[in-house]
Amino acid sequence: MQKTDSINIETTINSGQVFLWNKIGEQWVGIDGQDIMILRQKPYSLKSSGNIDNFLRRDDNLEKILKNISTDRTVRDAIKQSSGLRLIRQDPFQCYISFICSSNSSIQNIKSMLENLCRKFGVKKEFGKYQLHTFPRVETLANATMNELLDCRLGFRAKYVKEASLAVNSNKIDFKELRKLDYQTAIRSLKNILGIGNKVADCIALFSLDKLEAFPIDRWTQRILLKYYKDIFCDVSEKPLTEKKYEKLHDDIVKYFGPYAGYSQQFLFKMERDLNKKSWL
C-alpha cells in the first residue's frame, strides 16, 4: 500500500495517461467515467461523486516495483526527476475511447475532442462547486450518428469511435473479462477493433486493465530507446514499426525491463517530454 504523501498528483495527471482534467486553484478536477473527481496535494485528499476503485493504484507495492525497475540507471534517474509519478487505473471505456482519439494527435487536441464528446453526449453533473459533463455512456456513443461524432471534431477517428463503442455495447469487448486475461490475449482482443493498433492497445491495457508489462511504443518511446538503449535494442529506429517488428521489440523490452515495464515506460516518457519542454494539460 502506498502512502498518500508519496503520490505527486500534478506529476501523475500531467504524464499523458489522462486528458479530461483541469487544475483549478490548488485542486485538480476531472472526469473518470460517470464520476467527477477532485484531487488535492496538500493536505492530500481525493473526493469523488461516485465509488472510485483505486484510481491512483494505491494497492500497488511501490517499494517492490521501484526497486525492480531502478536496476536500470536511466530509469533510476527518471524516477528521481519525477518522484511521486504513479500509474492510474482509470475507467476502461473512457481510456479506450481516449486513446482511439489519440491517433496522430497532440495532448491538447485529444483533450479538446474528448471535451466535445462529453458536452454533446455526457450528462451534466454537479459535485462540490463544479459542474461538468460526464463521459458518454457506452450505449449513447454506440447510438450516435456519424454526423454527431464528426460535429465533435473527431475527423477520421469518428468511424473508429463508432465501431469501438458498438463493440463494447454488443459485448464483443468486455473490459472485466479483458482484465482477467493474460497480456497477449487481451492485446489481441483489443486489436480486433477498428482503429486499435499495438500502441493504442498497450495504452488501454496499461492505464485501465492492470497489464503492467504493457509498454506503449510510439515516436517518443523510439527516440528514448535510440538515445539511451541503442546498444541493447540494436534494431530500433525512428521509422514506423510493422506489427511484427512492434511485437518483437515489445518482447525484447519486457525481457529487459521486466514485469513492471509499463512503470519504466511511464517514467522515461515523462522525463523525455519534460526535457524537451513539451506541454501537458
C-alpha positions as CSV (number, residue, x, y, z in Angstrom):
1,M,0.0,0.0,0.0
2,Q,1.3,3.4,-1.0
3,K,1.4,6.3,1.4
4,T,-0.7,9.2,0.2
5,D,2.2,11.6,0.6
6,S,4.3,9.5,-1.8
7,I,2.0,10.4,-4.7
8,N,2.6,13.5,-6.7
9,I,-0.8,14.4,-8.1
10,E,0.3,17.0,-10.6
11,T,3.2,14.9,-12.0
12,T,0.8,11.9,-12.3
13,I,-2.0,13.8,-14.1
14,N,0.5,15.6,-16.3
15,S,2.1,12.4,-17.8
16,G,-0.1,11.6,-20.8
17,Q,-2.3,9.0,-19.1
18,V,-5.5,11.1,-18.8
19,F,-6.9,14.1,-20.6
20,L,-10.2,15.3,-19.1
21,W,-8.6,17.2,-16.2
22,N,-8.0,20.8,-15.3
23,K,-6.1,22.5,-12.5
24,I,-8.3,25.0,-10.6
25,G,-6.5,26.8,-7.9
26,E,-4.8,24.1,-5.7
27,Q,-7.0,21.3,-7.0
28,W,-7.2,19.0,-10.0
29,V,-10.7,18.4,-11.2
30,G,-11.5,15.7,-13.7
31,I,-13.8,13.1,-15.1
32,D,-13.5,9.4,-14.7
33,G,-16.4,7.7,-16.5
34,Q,-19.6,8.8,-14.8
35,D,-17.8,10.4,-11.9
36,I,-16.3,13.8,-11.1
37,M,-13.1,13.7,-9.1
38,I,-11.3,16.4,-7.1
39,L,-7.7,15.8,-6.1
40,R,-5.6,17.9,-3.8
41,Q,-2.0,17.5,-2.9
42,K,-1.7,19.4,0.4
43,P,-3.4,18.3,2.5
44,Y,-3.9,15.2,0.4
45,S,-7.5,14.5,-0.5
46,L,-9.3,12.5,-3.1
47,K,-13.1,13.2,-3.4
48,S,-15.4,11.6,-5.9
49,S,-19.1,11.9,-6.8
50,G,-19.1,8.0,-7.0
51,N,-17.3,5.0,-5.8
52,I,-13.9,5.2,-7.5
53,D,-11.9,2.0,-7.1
54,N,-8.3,2.8,-6.6
55,F,-7.9,5.4,-9.3
56,L,-4.3,6.1,-8.1
57,R,-3.5,2.4,-7.7
58,R,-2.7,2.7,-4.0
59,D,-2.7,-1.1,-3.7
60,D,0.5,-1.3,-5.9
61,N,3.6,-2.4,-4.0
62,L,5.5,0.6,-5.0
63,E,8.6,-0.3,-2.9
64,K,8.9,-3.6,-4.8
65,I,8.1,-2.1,-8.2
66,L,10.5,0.9,-7.9
67,K,13.3,-1.4,-6.6
68,N,12.7,-3.7,-9.5
69,I,12.9,-1.1,-12.2
70,S,15.6,1.0,-10.6
71,T,18.2,-1.6,-11.6
72,D,18.4,0.4,-14.8
73,R,20.4,3.6,-14.4
74,T,18.3,5.7,-16.8
75,V,15.0,4.6,-15.2
76,R,16.5,5.4,-11.8
77,D,17.3,8.9,-13.0
78,A,13.8,9.3,-14.4
79,I,12.3,8.2,-11.1
80,K,14.3,10.9,-9.3
81,Q,13.2,13.5,-11.8
82,S,9.5,12.6,-11.5
83,S,9.3,11.4,-7.9
84,G,5.7,10.6,-7.0
85,L,4.6,9.7,-10.5
86,R,2.2,6.8,-10.4
87,L,0.2,4.8,-13.0
88,I,-3.6,5.5,-13.0
89,R,-6.3,2.9,-13.0
90,Q,-8.9,4.7,-15.0
91,D,-12.4,4.0,-16.3
92,P,-11.8,1.5,-19.1
93,F,-14.3,2.7,-21.6
94,Q,-13.1,6.3,-21.2
95,C,-9.5,5.1,-21.6
96,Y,-10.4,3.0,-24.6
97,I,-12.1,5.9,-26.5
98,S,-9.4,8.4,-25.3
99,F,-6.5,6.5,-26.9
100,I,-8.5,5.7,-30.1
101,C,-8.8,9.5,-30.4
102,S,-5.1,9.9,-29.7
103,S,-4.1,8.7,-33.2
104,N,-1.9,11.3,-34.9
105,S,-2.9,14.0,-32.4
106,S,-1.4,16.1,-29.6
107,I,-2.4,16.0,-26.0
108,Q,-4.3,19.3,-26.3
109,N,-6.2,18.1,-29.4
110,I,-7.1,14.8,-27.7
111,K,-8.4,16.8,-24.7
112,S,-10.5,19.0,-27.0
113,M,-12.1,16.1,-28.8
114,L,-13.0,14.3,-25.5
115,E,-14.4,17.5,-24.1
116,N,-16.6,17.9,-27.2
117,L,-17.8,14.3,-26.7
118,C,-18.6,15.0,-23.1
119,R,-20.5,18.2,-23.8
120,K,-22.5,16.6,-26.6
121,F,-23.2,13.1,-25.2
122,G,-22.4,13.2,-21.4
123,V,-24.7,14.0,-18.5
124,K,-24.3,17.4,-16.8
125,K,-23.4,16.7,-13.1
126,E,-22.6,18.9,-10.1
127,F,-20.1,17.9,-7.4
128,G,-18.7,20.2,-4.9
129,K,-18.9,23.6,-6.5
130,Y,-18.1,22.3,-10.0
131,Q,-20.5,21.5,-12.9
132,L,-19.1,19.1,-15.5
133,H,-20.3,16.7,-18.2
134,T,-19.5,13.1,-17.5
135,F,-18.0,10.8,-20.1
136,P,-20.6,9.4,-22.6
137,R,-22.1,6.1,-21.7
138,V,-21.4,3.1,-24.0
139,E,-24.9,2.9,-25.4
140,T,-25.0,6.6,-26.1
141,L,-21.9,6.6,-28.2
142,A,-22.9,3.3,-29.9
143,N,-26.2,5.0,-31.0
144,A,-24.6,8.3,-32.1
145,T,-24.7,9.1,-35.8
146,M,-21.6,9.8,-37.8
147,N,-22.6,13.4,-38.3
148,E,-22.9,13.9,-34.5
149,L,-19.5,12.4,-34.0
150,L,-18.0,14.5,-36.7
151,D,-19.5,17.6,-35.0
152,C,-17.2,16.8,-32.1
153,R,-14.2,17.4,-34.5
154,L,-13.1,13.8,-34.4
155,G,-12.2,13.7,-38.1
156,F,-11.2,10.3,-39.4
157,R,-11.4,9.0,-35.8
158,A,-15.2,9.3,-35.8
159,K,-15.7,5.9,-37.5
160,Y,-13.3,4.3,-35.1
161,V,-15.1,5.7,-32.1
162,K,-18.4,4.5,-33.5
163,E,-17.2,0.9,-34.2
164,A,-15.4,0.7,-30.9
165,S,-18.5,1.8,-29.0
166,L,-20.6,-0.8,-30.9
167,A,-18.1,-3.5,-29.9
168,V,-18.5,-2.7,-26.2
169,N,-22.2,-2.4,-26.5
170,S,-22.5,-5.8,-28.1
171,N,-20.1,-7.4,-25.5
172,K,-17.6,-8.1,-28.2
173,I,-15.3,-6.2,-25.9
174,D,-15.8,-6.9,-22.2
175,F,-13.4,-5.0,-20.0
176,K,-14.0,-7.2,-16.9
177,E,-13.0,-10.2,-18.9
178,L,-10.0,-8.5,-20.5
179,R,-8.7,-7.6,-17.1
180,K,-8.7,-11.3,-16.2
181,L,-6.9,-12.4,-19.4
182,D,-3.1,-12.6,-19.8
183,Y,-1.4,-9.7,-21.6
184,Q,-1.1,-11.2,-25.0
185,T,-4.7,-12.4,-25.2
186,A,-6.0,-9.1,-24.0
187,I,-3.9,-7.2,-26.6
188,R,-5.1,-9.5,-29.4
189,S,-8.7,-8.9,-28.4
190,L,-8.3,-5.1,-28.4
191,K,-6.5,-5.2,-31.8
192,N,-9.6,-6.8,-33.4
193,I,-11.3,-3.5,-33.1
194,L,-11.1,-1.0,-36.0
195,G,-8.7,1.9,-35.1
196,I,-6.8,0.0,-32.4
197,G,-3.2,-1.0,-33.2
198,N,-0.4,-2.1,-31.0
199,K,0.4,1.2,-29.3
200,V,-3.2,2.1,-28.6
201,A,-3.9,-1.4,-27.3
202,D,-0.9,-1.1,-25.0
203,C,-2.1,2.2,-23.6
204,I,-5.5,0.8,-22.8
205,A,-4.0,-2.3,-21.3
206,L,-1.6,-0.3,-19.1
207,F,-3.8,2.5,-18.0
208,S,-7.1,0.7,-17.4
209,L,-6.6,-3.1,-17.5
210,D,-3.8,-3.8,-15.0
211,K,-1.3,-5.1,-17.6
212,L,1.8,-3.7,-16.1
213,E,4.0,-5.3,-18.7
214,A,2.4,-3.2,-21.4
215,F,5.0,-0.8,-22.9
216,P,3.4,1.6,-25.4
217,I,5.8,2.3,-28.2
218,D,5.4,5.5,-30.2
219,R,7.8,8.0,-31.7
220,W,8.7,9.3,-28.2
221,T,9.5,5.8,-27.0
222,Q,11.5,5.0,-30.1
223,R,13.6,8.2,-29.6
224,I,14.1,7.2,-25.9
225,L,15.3,3.7,-26.9
226,L,17.7,5.2,-29.5
227,K,19.0,7.8,-27.1
228,Y,19.6,5.6,-24.1
229,Y,19.4,2.0,-25.1
230,K,20.8,1.7,-28.7
231,D,23.4,-0.9,-27.6
232,I,20.6,-3.0,-26.0
233,F,17.9,-2.8,-28.7
234,C,20.1,-2.8,-31.8
235,D,17.3,-2.7,-34.4
236,V,15.5,0.3,-33.0
237,S,14.9,3.3,-35.3
238,E,12.5,6.2,-35.6
239,K,10.8,4.6,-38.6
240,P,7.2,3.4,-38.2
241,L,7.1,-0.2,-36.9
242,T,5.4,-3.0,-38.7
243,E,3.2,-5.2,-36.5
244,K,5.7,-7.9,-36.4
245,K,8.6,-5.5,-35.6
246,Y,6.5,-3.9,-32.8
247,E,5.7,-7.3,-31.2
248,K,9.4,-8.4,-31.4
249,L,10.6,-5.1,-29.9
250,H,8.0,-5.3,-27.2
251,D,9.1,-8.8,-26.3
252,D,12.7,-7.6,-26.1
253,I,11.7,-4.6,-23.9
254,V,9.8,-6.8,-21.4
255,K,12.7,-9.2,-21.2
256,Y,15.0,-6.3,-20.4
257,F,12.8,-4.1,-18.2
258,G,10.8,-7.0,-16.5
259,P,7.2,-7.4,-15.4
260,Y,6.8,-3.8,-14.5
261,A,7.9,-2.5,-17.9
262,G,4.9,-0.2,-18.0
263,Y,6.1,1.7,-15.0
264,S,9.6,2.1,-16.6
265,Q,8.0,3.4,-19.8
266,Q,5.9,6.0,-17.9
267,F,8.9,7.4,-16.0
268,L,11.0,7.5,-19.2
269,F,8.2,9.1,-21.2
270,K,7.6,11.8,-18.6
271,M,11.3,12.5,-18.3
272,E,12.0,12.9,-22.0
273,R,9.0,15.1,-22.7
274,D,9.9,17.3,-19.8
275,L,13.5,17.5,-21.0
276,N,12.1,18.7,-24.4
277,K,9.8,21.2,-22.6
278,K,6.7,19.7,-24.2
279,S,3.3,20.9,-22.8
280,W,0.9,18.7,-21.0
281,L,-2.7,19.6,-19.9
